[in-house]
Amino acid sequence: MRRSTLAGVAGAALAALGLLQVAGCDFTRPLTAPLGYETNDLACSDHIDNDGDGLIDCDDADCIYDSHQCGEIVSPYPDGRAESTFLLCHDQVDNDNTGQFDCGDPNCNSVPEFCCVREQTNDECSDGIDNDSNGFTDCGDFGCSNNPLVHVCDEDALDTCVDGKDNDEDGFTDCDDSGCAGIASCTESECADGVDNDFDGKTDCADPDCVKVLVACRTPEDTLERCQDRVDNDGNGYTDCGDFSCSKSSDAAILAHCDSVGEKSLAACQDGVDNDSNGYTDCNDNSCKNSTNAEVLAYCATVVETGVERCTDGIDNDSNSYTDCNDNSCKNSTDPEVQAACAERLELSLEKCSDGKDNDKNGFTDCADYSCQRSTNVEVLEYCKTVLEISFEKCTDGIDNDKNSYTDCADHSCSQAADLSVRRACQESVALTPAEANIFCSDGVDNDLDGFTDCADFDCSWNDDVTVCQATLTDKHGGTYLAPRVCGLDYCADGPCKNGGQCVNETNGFTCECAPGFTGFTCKDAQ
């Protein structure tokens, strides 16, 4: 079969002929508007996607702004019904009298099956367009970045680690992102082929990837050159003067170099630089903290977090990012006064883990604090189980149990739970294997209790692991094709593909897989 594509402009043209029958969420903006823009009353009430952006009439923002057809219909007697169905979310009425109507109401735009969210598929999240006009484009939009079914915003796969984009917007692109560590394209997979496989400018044994995995690539860290090249040449986890083979070398030149860069002098122990590249800076480095230099010791004594005064002053005295009793030097102190002060401040007891106060001033209160949530005190653990959103029941009760301002699946402890039985409260198709996902999406049970069962559930319909939702429909010419996904436009209903071509619904339009001997957008041309 030969595949030909008809999308964007062609899709809009078909819409004008009345070939598009199902409105939905898919959104693609063509370069031109072949049937005119949706900027007047006629164009906004003709049931046609005139500008080919995937949005028909009042679903199109242009109509809301420029026509008189799409404003709110103000009922003199609001009936108070919650905006909780597809129809109520598209009737132009503020049914629940909250001041928000249709897709502007959180009750509508929070349910993907109501087709209000326009930026929530891999195609929509990588097209460079702010599809829902909310000021955020692609992975900058939470509809993309927080969507478990969108993969283009994760920098941890073969395709997203070589696309030149900072997909997760953490400031690191492709192989420079820690999420790409271990991805084949970011690893020197062949260490003797003379090729820079991961494109980092280092080939074969000159690449640290090879030093880590291939003994033949390891060389002793015993020359002045190797003791200052910032490479872990011997693969032991220590680099340059952080490696004893350099710092305790018998070579005078190497020792002199390590003395010059090591954290030994007063200047080096207070410059805020990890001079010896061992991961510890200034007085957090044992070479300063345990120095034989009286001047260095005296300085470190003024900045370390020890003693009851420094462990209760609210200052990160040793600049290690931990303050007072949140710093191990205080928390694990053997000084009775410090122990007593920390016991008073730390969230360790049932009383401190249930008093509604951030006792240790670390920004987390009660069971939202790891010191409570992961306590070794059984009494505390049992209490936290009753208030944290960490069970299916707690993630479906409509209550903000842990008082963090996020309820049920809006809380990451539910939507991103490691326990799949908990996460299933937020995603019907979540499973360990595609086979298991297919079972959950065809068992006749609303597993995530969202009111949508099996293939009527957005995540079953859009999860690429789920195949049971690919229903076969018949077009008006008797041909068969796969039904569009939930909220998808049905471009195939009128059988646009000719001469036995197979129509495939796509986000942007449709493709035709042509039978042998035919070609063209709709397979109408003989080869």
N, C-alpha and C positions, 0 to 999 in steps of 0.2 A: 504494500500500500504506500502511496506517495502522499505526504502531508502538505497541504496548502493552508495558508492562514488568511482569515478575514476578520479583522478586528478594527476597533476605533471607528474610522470613517464609514467603512462598509457596514459595521454593526449598526451605526446610526441610520444609514440608508434603509436597512432592512426594517428598522423600527418604524420608519416613516411609512412603509408599505403595510404596516399593521402586523408585521411578523413577530414582533416581540409581545408576548402576552403576560409575562410574569415580571412584575417590578421587584427590585431587590436592592441589595447593598453594594454590589460590585461597582467599582468606580474607576473609569479610565478617561483621561482628558485628551482628546485628539488635538492635532495641530490646528485644525479648522473646524468651523461649525457648519457643515454642509446644508443643514436644513434651517439655519438661522439660530440666533441665540434665544434662550428662554428669558426674555426680558419684557414680555407684554402679556396681557390677559389671554389673548388667543393661544399663544404658544404655551402658556402655563395651564391650559385646561383641555389640551387636545390628546392627552394620554400618549404623547410621543416624546422620546428623548431627542429633542431637536438639535441640541449641541453635542450629542454623542459623548456625554460625560458619565453615562451610566445611571443618571438620576432623572426621573420623570416628573414633570410638573412640580408640585409643591415639595417634592423630595429634593429639588434642586435649590440651592441657596440663592441663585439668580432670581428665581421666581419669588422667593420670600422678600427679597429686597426691591424688586422692580415691578411686580405686578400687584393687582388688587385681589388676586384669587387666593392668596395663601395666608392671609392674616388669621388671627384667632377669631373663631365664631363665638361670640359672647352669648351664652344662654342666660335668660333672665332668672332661670331657676336651676342652678347647678345641682346635679343629682348626687354629688358626693362620691361617685364611684372612683376607686383608685385606678390610675392609669396602669393597668396590669394585663392588657391583652394587645395583640398586634393592632386590632381595629381601633381600640381606644387610644393607641399611640399614634394614630394617623388620621384622626377625625377632625383636627383643628379646634378641638374643644378642651378647655381646662376642666376636665371632668371632676377632679378632686378639689378644685378651687384653691390651688396652692400658689397661683401666680405663674406657674410654668405649665405649658401645654405641649402635648405630643413629644417629639424627640428632645425638647428642651427640658422635659421633666426627668429628674434622675431615675424615677421608677421605670421610665422607658429606655433611656440610654444606657442603663446598667444591665439590660437583658439583651444579649446579642441576637437572640431569636426574634426580637422586635425590629431588627434591621435599622437601628438608628446610628450605630457606630459605623463609620465609613473607612476607618483605617485599622484593619484587624486581620489581614491576610498577608502571606509572604509577598504577593505581587504588590499589594497596596502599600506595604511597608518598605518597599525598595524602589519605588518609582520616582522619587524626588519630588512628589507632589503632596501638598497638605490637603489630602482628600476630604477631611471633615472640617476644613477651614477653622481650626481651633488655634492656629498659630504655631502648631508643632508638626513637623514633617517626619515621616518615616519613623526611625527608631527613637527620635526625640519625643514621639507621642507615646503616652503610657498604653494606649490601645495596642501598640506594637511591642514595646519593650517589656510590658508586664503580661503579655499574652503567651501562655504555655504552648500554643500551637504555631506561633511565629518563630521561625528559626533564623531568619536573616539578621536578627538583632543580637544573636549570640556569637561571640568571637571564640568558637571552640570546635569548629568543624572544618573539613577540608575546603569547602567552597568559601566560607566566610573568613578564612585565614589567609586567603590569597587574592581578595577582591579590592585591596587598596583602600578599604573603608574602615573607620573606627566604629564598627557596628554597635558595640555596647557603650560607646561614648564615654570611655574611661580615660581618654587621652593617649591610648596606645593602639597602634594599628597593626593588624595581621600578626606576624611572628614576634613583634615587640610586645604583644599582649600575652600576659601569663596564661590566659585561657587557651592559647594556641600551643602551649608547651606539650610536646608529645605528638602533635599532629605531624604526619609524614612530611608535609611540605615545609615544616619549620624545623626539621631534624635532618642532620647529615646522615641519611639512611645508608649510604654507601661510603665506606671510609678508605677505599683504595681505587676509586675510579677516575680520579683526577678532575672531578666535577664538583662545583659548589652547589650541592643538592638543595640546601635551604636558603640559598641566595643571601647569606650574611657576610659575604666577602672572605670567608675562610673555607679552605678546601681540605677534605680528608683529615689527616691527623692534626692539622693546624686549627681544626674546629673543636672547641671544648666538648661538643656532643660525642665526638669519636674518642676523645681522651677518657670520657666517663665509661664508655662501654667496651673499648678495645684496649687490652693490655699492651698490645704492640705499639699503640700510639702514646703511651706514657713514657715520660723521660724524667730523670731525677731533677729535683729543684735544687741544683748544686752549683750553678754558675751565677755570676753577677747579672748577666742578661736575663736569665730565667727568674731571678729573684726580684725583678722589677718590671716584668712584662704584663702583670695583672692577669695571668693565666695560671690555672691550677694544673701545672704541667704533669705532676705525678698522680693526679686524680684522687687525692686523699681528702679533698674537701677544704683544704687550706691553701691560700694564695700568697705568693711572695713572702714578705717578712712575717706574715701570719702563720707561716709554716716553719716548724722547728728546724727543718733542714736548711733554712736560710737564717733565721734569727739566732740559731746556735751553731752556725757554720764555723769551721776552722779557718776559713778563708778571710783574711783581714779586710779585704776590699768589700766583701759581702757584709761583714759585721759592721763596718763603717757606714755602709749604705743603710742598713737596718737601724743603726743608731740614729741616723739622720732623719729617718721617717717614722720611727717608733714613738709611742706615747710614753716618753720617759722624762722629758724636761718639763719644767713648769709651763713654758710657753706651749708645748704640745698638749699638755693636760688641761688647757683652758681655752683652746682655740675653736672648739665646737666642730672639729674635724676628726674623722676616723682615720688617723694618720697611718695606722698599720693595717687598715682594711680587714679587721677581724670582726667587724660588726658591732664594736663597742666604742663609744666616744668619751674622751676625757676621763672623768673620775668614775664612769661606769665600766671602764676598762681596768682589769686587774693590774696591768702594768703601771697605772697611775694610783689606783686605790691601795695597792700593796707595795708601792715604791719604797726604795731604801733612801730616797732623797727626802730629807726632812722638810724642805721647802714645799715639795709636791704634796707630802702627807698633810702638812699644815693647811694647804689650800683645799685639799679634798675634804678635810674635816669641816670646812666651812660650808660645803655645798651638798654633802651626802644627806640622805633622808634618814637620819637616826636621831634618837632622843625624843622625848615626849613633846618638846616645843616644836621641832621641825615636823613631827608626824601629826600635828594638829593646827598648823598655821595656814592651811589652804593654799600652799605654794608648792609647785613641783621643783623642789630645791635642787635635785640632781639632773633635771632636764631629761628625764627618761620617759616622759609623757604620762607618768602616774603620780598622783598627788596623795600625800598623807597615807592613810591606811589602805588605799588602793595600791600602794607601792609595796612590793614584797619585802623591801628592807624594813618597813614598818609592820606590815601584816604578820611577818614571820619573825619579828624581833623577839629576843630573849629577855629584853628589859621589862620587868613587871609593870612599870608605869606605862610603857608604850602598849603592852598587852591589854591592860585595863582600859586605856583610852580607845583602842581599836575595837575592843569588845563592845564598848558603849556606842560606837559609830557604825560598825559594819552590820550589814543585814544578814545575820546568821541565825537568830532565834525566831521562833514562831511569832513572838510579839513584834519584833522588828520587821518581819516579812508580811505583816498584816495590819500595819498601823497607818497605811496611806502616805507615808513619808519616805523621801529619798534620803535615808539616814546617812549613807556613805558619800552623798553628793557626787555620784558618778553618772547622774542623768537617768537612772532607772529606779523605779519604785516597786517595792514589795516583790511579787513573783515575776515581774518583768526584769528583775535583776538576776543575773546568773548565779549570784551567791545564794539566792533563795531557790531559784528554779533548779539548780544542780546541787543543792545542799546534801550533805551527808546525814542530816538530821531527818529521820523518817517522818517525824511529826510535821516538819516544814514541807517535805515532799508531798505528803498526803494532802496538806492544805492547798498547795499550789495546783494539784491536779483538779481541785474543785473550782478553780477560778481561771485557769489558763485555757485558751482555745486550742486544745491539743487532742481533741477526740471528735469523732464524727458527730456526736450529739451536740457538743459545744459549738461546732462549726455550722450547725444548721438550726440553731434555736432563736436566731434573730436578736441575740443579746450580745453586747460588747462585754463579754465575761471578764476580760483582763484589763478593762478600763483604759485601753490605749487609743481610743477614738476610732478603732476599726472593728467592724462587726463581721462575724462569719468569714466568708470568702474574701472580703476586703482586707482581712488580716493575713499577713504572710505566714503566720503560724498555721493557718489552714491551707491556703492556696499553694504553699511551697513546703508543706510538711514532708518529712522524709518517709513517714509511714503512709504508704499508698492508700490504705483503708481510710485514713483521715483526709488525704488529698482528694479522694473520690467524692467527697462532699462538694467539691468545687469543679470537678471534671469527670463526667460520666465515663470517658474512654481511657482514663489513666490506668495503665497496666504494665506488667513487666515485659510482656511479649505482644506482638500483633495479634496472635491467636486469642490471647486473653482479652485484648481490647475488643475484638470482634464479638466475643461472648457477651461482654457488658453492654454492647451496643445492639444486641439482638435478643435480649432475655425478657423483653416486655416489662421491665422494671425501670422506674425512674430512679436510678441509683444515686444521683446527686440531688434529688428532691427539689429540682428547679422548675417542675411543672412540665418538662419536656422529656419524652421517653425515646430511647434508642435513636433512630436516625432523624427524628424531629429535633433532637438536641444539637445545638450548633457544633459542639466539640466532637461529637460522633461524625457529623457530616463533613467536617473540615480536617479531621485527623487523618493524615496520609497513611497511618498504620491500619486504619479501619477500611475494609473492603466490602463489608456486608451492606453498606449504605449506598452503593453504586447501583441503584435501581435502573432497570431498563424500561424505557418508554417507547411508544410508537408515534412517529410523526404523521402528518396528514397524508403522506404518500405511501404509508405502510412500512417505511423504513424504521429501524430501531436505533436508539441512541441512549447514552447514560444520562439520567436526570441531573439537573443542576443541583449544586449543594444548597443548603439552607441560606436564604437571602440572595441566592444567585439568580442572574437573568437566564431565562431559557431561550437561547439563540437557535435551538435546533428543532423546535416544535413544528415549524412549517417546512421542514425538510429542505434546507438550502443547498445541500450537497447533491450533485447530479450524477447520473450514470453509475449508481451503486456505491457512491462515495459515503464514507462513514463520518457523520457529524459528531464533533466533540465539543461540549460546552467548555469555554475557558473564561477566566476572569474578565478578559478584555473583549471577548466576542466569541468566535468559534473557529475551529480548524476543521478542514475536510481531509480525511485520509482517503486518497483517490484509489480506485480499483486499477489494476494493471491496464495500461493503454490510454489513460486519461490524466489530465493535468489541469492546472489553473486554480484560482481561488475556490471555485465551487465544483471543480472537476468536470467542467462542461466542455473542455477542449480535448480533442483526440490527439494523441501523440503521433 
